[in-house]
Amino acid sequence: MLADPTRRRILDLLAEHDTLSVGQLAGYFPELVASGISKHLMVLRAAALVGATRQGRKRLYRVEPDVLATALLPWLARYAPYWSGALERLRGLAEGEEPPK
């Protein structure tokens, strides 16, 4: 589901703007019609990664950060050992330590 670049971009846009309507999202995807955006949002809502609230006649969509974190943390944890060394070196540099040779 998140392998689709359009869905990832929708999540990025929602994270940047807090909430957006289908029409607002469609403005970022000139190659898609609003119904195409709606289909992507349906998939994201079915996975509970995106929520919606009604405001008048439109729905405003938002990222569900707790669900997103819960879904991604186990996968990201697999790669943590690769990051820890780099993060330790970065911390050392930020604190003024000499870089390792």
N, C-alpha and C positions, 0 to 999 in steps of 0.2 A: 504494500500500500504506500509506504513512504519512498519506495523506489521511483515513483512517478515524479518527475521534476516539477510538474504543475502543482501537485499537492504540496511538495516541499516549499515552493514559492508562495503558495497561499498561506501556509503556516508562518513563513517569514514575514509576509505582509501583515498578517493578523498580530504577530508579536510586535511589529514596529508601530502599528496604529491602534492597538488595543481592540477596537471593534471596527468592522467594515460590513457594508451591505453587499449583496451579490452585484448590484450595479457598480458600486465603487471598485470591487475586486475586478470586475470585467474590464474596467478601464486600464488595468495593468496587463491585460491579455488581449490585445487587439485581434489576435488570430482565433479567439474563441468567442462563441455567443454566450449570453448569460445562462442559457440552459446547460451549457457545458460546464460552466463554473458551478452551477447548482449540483450537478452530478458529482463533481469532485467533493463538494461540501457534504453531500449525503454520505459518501464513503468515509470522510473524516469524522462526521457525526456518529456514524455507526460504530466506529472504533473509539468513540468518546474522546477524541483528541480535540474536537471543536464543539463548542456549545453555541446556542443561539437564544436571543431574546427578541420579542416583538416590540417594535416601536412604531406605532401607527400601522401603516400598511406594509412596512418592510420588516425584515428580520436583520438583526445585527449579529454577526458572527464573531466569536472570540476564541482564542486558544484556551484549552483547559490545562494549565501548566502542571498540576499535580498528576494528572493522568499521563501526560507526556513524559514527565520525569519517571514515573513508575514503569512505564513501558520501555524506556530507553536505558535506565540505570543498569539492569542486568547485562545488557549487551555492551554498554560502555565499560563496565567493570572488567570485562575480559581484556581490555586494552590498557588498563591502569598501570600494569607493570612497565609498559613501554614509556609511559609519560612520567612516571615518578622520578627517574633519573634526570630527565630534561628539566622538570620543575625544580628539583633540588639545585641544579646548576644555575637556573634562572634566579632562584632565591639568593644563592650565594653572590651572584653578580649584582643583584639589587642591593644587597647589604655590604657591597664593597669588597668582597673577597676576590682574590686573584683567580682567573679562570684556570681550570685544570689543563695541564700540558700533555 
